[in-house]
Amino acid sequence: MTSKGLRPDLANDAITFVLNLGRALHRFGTPAHRLEEAVLECAGRLGLSAEVFTTPTTIIMSFGEPTDLSTRMMRVEGGELDMAKLARIDALADAVASQRTSPSAGVHELAEILASPRQFGRALSAVSYAMTVGSLAVFFGGSLADVAVAAVIGLGVGVLAQYARRSTDQARVFELVGAAVASFAAVLAAALWRTVTPSIVTIAALLILLPGMALTVAVTELATRNLISGTARLMSAVIVLLELVVGVAIGDTAGRAMVAIGPAIAAPLPEWSRWLALVASAIGVAIVVQAQPRAIGWIVAACVIGYVGSLAGTAWLGGARARGMDGQLGVLVGAFALGVLANVYARRLARPAQVVSVPAILLLVPGSMGLRGLSSLLDRDTLTGVESVFAMFLIATAIAAGLLIANAVVSPRRSL
């Protein structure tokens, strides 16, 4: 027997659904601790005795009593951000677990969800890249020209991202090629317009590709004692960062070999423009992660609250200023604030907190510091490189800590 008194046919259907559920949750980037909790809760409510172990590339599930185990190992790949499908999968898991839908019907519905078209088409997704990176250039002190150039390059990177999804081989070199194209285009633009700062444009154009989210998830998994998954995800994020750094170096070198650029003329936008950029980037990133339209208002609110919380935390933690850590530790307050809002969303609307938290965290993640740090190390500027990389890990830890504290203060009452 592999279940708690279930008939063999019902047990097989239930096991099949749980296996497919785990694979689907993993596909959409669910962290190890969340995935294991969700699968175990669903299995328990279906009357199954189960054990689950997951890493970024493998899911192992065992069903039955210790004397009669049935084990399945699945090779998986995750990282696709689609909050609309994740919300539908969560609702289906609730329906099956509460026996409103049979496991066999759940298997078919789950396959339909995975095969369904994305919430937003490729054209709108590419435009959302441009909208997001153009807005983010404002936060790096960019000029109006920087914003415009970053948006155009972001559109190109967005089109390249849609094309890269067609093939596994193309997807594996997307970060390297995208970084090279963005850096090369930024240098050419700086040669034409002196108000363009290539470093600002390049980092803004690549911010969506930076593995800051993966780094934050890795630190969270390590903090929740999912050591193997956290370590593997951490090393994966470092490799992606290295690919981006090499791509930027290739594009920058090729561009400077073709044209000569002088020092940029600084022309930052007024302070109030950051609030417009914040709302625009929040809407853009909501489209990037394929969130449902009804969740966009919550996502914008979470992004605003996270940003305001980070500013308040930076001002509040003034004692850390002498040690140069006030900006990094201030992110903890922002992460806590958006984590609380995401959990309130989960409690009130019975939907995954990830739908709101993931887009907001993407705007807080420290990937840009990692890119700058590794670039400095490659340029043999060891001190600056080490400081930037350390700051990256400090911010990732602060974000993870803020989210964990938010879960302790306001529980989402849901596994996701």
N, C-alpha and C positions, 0 to 999 in steps of 0.2 A: 504494500500500500504506500502511496505517496501523498496521502491526504488524511485529514481528520474525519474519517467516516464517509467520505464522498464516494459515490459510485465511480468505477474506473473511467467511464465515458465522460462524466462531468469533471472529474479530476483532470483528465487529459485536456479538455477544453480550457479549464481554468489555468493550467500550467502554460498552455500555448499563449493565452492572452497575457499572462504575467511576463513571459519571455519577450513577447513583442512589445509590451509596454516598456520594459527596461531598455530595449534597443531604441525605441522612439524617443524616450526621455534623454538618453545619452546623445542621440543625434542632434538635439537642439540645445546642447551645452549645459545640461543640468549637472551641478557639482556632485561629487561622489556621495557626500553625506545626505544630500537632498534626495538623490536617486535611490539610494539604499533604503531610506526611510519610507519613501513613497511606494516602492515595490513591496517591501515587507508589510506595510499596512494593507495594501491591496490584497496580497496573498493571504494574510491572516483573516481578513474579512470574507475571503472566498473559501475559507476552511482548509488552507494549505499550510503545511509546515515547511518553511523555506529558510535558506541562508543565502545571502547575496554578497558578492565581492566585485567591485568595479575599479577599473583604472581608465585612463584616457583612451586605451586601445582594446580593452578586454572587459567582458562581463562574465562572471561565473556564478551560476545559480544551482543550488542543490535543493531538492524537494524530498520530503519523507522523513521518517524517523531514522535515528542513527544506524539501526540495523537493516534499513531498507532504503538506501539513498539512490536517487536518480539525479545525475549531475549533467549540466550542459554548459559548455564554454563557447562564447560568441566573440568573434573578432569584429570590432566595431571601430568606427571613426566618427568623431563628433565635431562640434564647432560651428554648425549652421545656426544662425540666429533667426528664428521665426516665431515670434511671440504669439501670433494668431493661432498657428497650429499647436503650439504648446498649451494654450488655453483650451483649445478644443480637446486635446488629448487628456488634459486634467479633468475636464467635465465628463468625458467618456469613462475614465477610470473610476470616478465617483459613481456614475450610473451602474457600472458593472459591479463594483464593490458593494453597493447598496441593493443589488439584485433587481434593479429596474430594467437592466439589459442583461441578457445572457452572455456568458463568456464567448460562446461561438459567434453570436451576433457582434460582440465587441471586437473580435478579431477582424471581421469583415469591415466594420466601421473604421477601425484603426488604419487598415490598409487604404480605405478611401480617403481618410484625412491626409495620409502621407503622399498619396498620389494626386491630391487636389492642387490646383494652381495656387501660386503665392498671392497674398493679400493685395500686393501692389505689383504692377507689371515691371518689366525690365527697364523701360524708358523712364518711368517715374522713379525707380530705384536709383538709376544713374543720376538723374537730376537731384535727388536727395543727397547724394554724395557731394555734389557741387554746392548745394545750399548749406550743408553742414560744415564743410571745410572752409568755405568762404566766411562763414560766421565765426568759426573758431580762430581765424587769423586775427580777428579783432582782439582776442584775449592775449595774444602774443605781442601786442603793441604794433600791429601792422597798420600801414596806411591804406587809403582807399584803393590805391593801385595794388597793394598786396592782397586785399580782399578779392578784387576782381580777378587777378591772375590765379590766386589759389582756387577760386571757384571754377575757372576754366580748366585748370589742371585736375581738380577734383572730378569734374565731369568726365575727363579722359580716363582717369583711374576707375571711375564708376563703370564706364563702358567696358574697360578692360576686365573688370571684375565679373561682369555679366558674361563676357566671352570666355573667361577662364573656367567658369563653372561647367562648361560643356565637356571637359576632358580632365581626368585625374592627373595626367602628366602636365597639362597646362596649369592646373591649380597648384601644383607643387612648386612651380617657379613664379607664381603670381607676385609674391611679395618682392622678390628680387627684381623682376622686370618692372613692376609698378614703381618701386623706389628709384630705379635708374631713369625711367621716363620722367617722373616728377622732378627729380633733381636736375636733369638735363634741361627740361622746359623752364625751370625756375632761373637757371643761369642765363638762358637765352633772353628771357623776359627782363632780367636785370640789366642786360646789355642794351636793351631798347629803351627802358625807362629807369631813370636813376632813383626814383622813389620806391622801387621794388627791392626788397631785401630778400635775397635768395634763401637764406636759412629759415626765415619766418615762413615763406611760402612753402618750402619743402616740408617742414614739420607739420604745418597745418594740412597740407594735401595728403600726408601719410597718416594723420592721427587716427583715422578709422581703422587703418591696417595695423597699427601698433598693438602689441600683445599685452597692453596694460590690463585688460579685462581678464585674460588668462592668468596673468601674474597675480592679480587680486584673488581670483578663485583658487589658485595654487596655495597662496598663503592661508586662505580660509580653510582649505582642506587639511593643511598641516596643523592649523590651530585646533581642528576638530578630530585630530589623531588619525586622519586618513593619510598616513605617511607615504605609502607607495604612490598613490594617486597624486598627492600634492607634489612629491619630488619629481615625478615624471612630467607633470604639467608645467612645473617650474622650469625644467630643462628645455621643454618644448618652447616656452616663451622666450628663453634666452637664445635659442637657435633662430627663431623668427626675427628677433632683434638683430642678430648678427647678419642675417640675410638682408634685412633692410639697410643696415650700415654699409654692407658691401655694395648694394645697389646704389645707394646715395653716392658713395665714393666713385663708382664707375660713371654715373651720370654727371657728377660735378666735374670730374677730370676731363671727360669728353667735351663737356660744354665749355670749360675754360680753355681747352686746346683750340677751340674754334673761334671764340670771341674773347675780348678783354672787357672786364667790368671794373668800375671804380667803386669807391665807397658810396653806400646808399645814403640818400638824403632822408633823414627821419621825419616822418609826418604822421604821427599817431592820431587816431581819431579821438573825439571827445569822450569823456567818461560815460555819458549817457548812452552812447552807442553800444556799450557792452550789454545793456539790458535788452535792446532790440536783438543783438546777436545771440543772447542767451535763449530767447524765445524761438528765434529762427533755427538755431542749432538743435534745440529740443525737438521741434517738429521734424526737422530733417533726420535726426537719429531715430525717431520713432518710426519713420518710413523705412530707414535702413534695416531695422530689426523686424520689419513686417508686423508691427503692432496693429491690433484691430482699431478702427477709427474711434470707437467709443472709449478706448483707453488713452487716446492722445492727450486729452485734457489732464488726466491724472499724471501722465508722463511729464508734461510741461510743468505741472505743479511740483513734481518730485525734483526736476532739474533746478527749478528756481529755489526751492527750499534747500537743496543740497549746496547750491552756490552761495546763498545767503548764510547758511550754516557754516560753510567754510570761512567766509569773511568774518563772521562773528567769532568763530573759534580762533582764527588767527589773531584777532584783537584781544580776545579773552586770555589766551595763553601767552600773554606778554612776558611771563617769566622765562619762557624758552627762547626769547629773542636773543639774549646774550649768547646762547649756544647755537644760534642760527637755525633753530628747528621750529620756530613759531608757525611758518607757512606750512610745513609738512604735517605737524601735529594738529593744526587747525582743520585739516581735512577730516579728522576723526569726528568732529562735531557735525560736519556736513553729511558724512556717511550715516551717522546716527539719526539725523533728522530725516533723510530720505528713506532710511530703513524703517523708521516708525511709520511714515506715510504709506510705504509699500505694504506693511503688515496690516495697517488699517484698511487699505484697499482689499487685501485678501480676506479679512474678516467680514467686511460689509458686503462684498459682492461675490464671495465664494469663488475667487479666481486666484491663480498663482501670483504670489508677490513678485516673482521674477519678471512678470509682464511690465511692472513699473520700475523695479529696481535696476534691471540690466541696462536699459537705455540711460538712466540717470547716472549710473556708475561709469558708463563709457565716457561721460564728460568729466569725470573726476580722476580717471586712471592716470598713472604716472608714466605712460609709455614714452612721452616726449623726452623726459629726463633720461631714460635708459638709452634712447637713440643718441642724445647729446653726449652722454657719458661714454658709450662705446666708441663714438666717433672721436672723442678726445683721446681715448686710449690708443686708437689706431694712428692718431696724429702725434703720438708719443707725449701728449700732455697728461702725464700720469695723475698728477694731483687733481686737476679738474675732472678727469674721467672717473677717478675713484669717488670723489665727492658726489658727482651726479648719480652714479650707480647706487651709492649708499642712500642718497635721498630717494631714489626710485623705490628701493626696498622699504624704506621707512614709511613712505606714503602708502604703499600697498598694504603694509601691516596696519597702518592707522585706519585705512578704509575697512579692512577685514574686522578690526576690533570694533569699529563703530557699528557695523552691521550685526555682529554677534551681540553687542550690548543692546541694540535695538530689539533683537529677537528675545532677549531675556526680559526686557521691560514690557514690550507689547508683542505677545506671541501671535503669529499669523494663524494659529489653529489649523494649519495645513502643512503637509509634507513639502509642498512646493511653494 
